[in-house]
Amino acid sequence: MLEIMEGQAAAALADLRAILADVIKETLP
């Protein structure tokens, strides 16, 4: 069970980092 939660947390972090990267690309000139 703990492994599943860790996997979900890692996936959520990866999604957040991807979204942040897109936002940064859009805001930079």
C-alpha positions as CSV (number, residue, x, y, z in Angstrom):
1,M,0.0,0.0,0.0
2,L,2.8,2.4,0.9
3,E,4.5,1.7,-2.5
4,I,1.3,2.5,-4.3
5,M,1.0,5.9,-2.5
6,E,4.7,6.6,-3.3
7,G,4.1,5.9,-6.9
8,Q,1.1,8.2,-7.0
9,A,3.0,10.9,-5.3
10,A,5.9,10.5,-7.8
11,A,3.5,10.7,-10.7
12,A,1.8,13.8,-9.3
13,L,5.2,15.5,-8.9
14,A,6.1,14.6,-12.4
15,D,2.9,16.2,-13.7
16,L,3.4,19.3,-11.6
17,R,7.0,19.7,-12.9
18,A,5.8,19.3,-16.5
19,I,3.1,21.9,-16.0
20,L,5.6,24.3,-14.3
21,A,8.0,23.8,-17.3
22,D,5.2,24.7,-19.7
23,V,4.2,27.8,-17.7
24,I,7.8,29.0,-17.6
25,K,8.2,28.5,-21.3
26,E,5.1,30.6,-21.9
27,T,6.1,33.4,-19.6
28,L,9.7,33.7,-20.8
29,P,10.2,35.9,-23.9
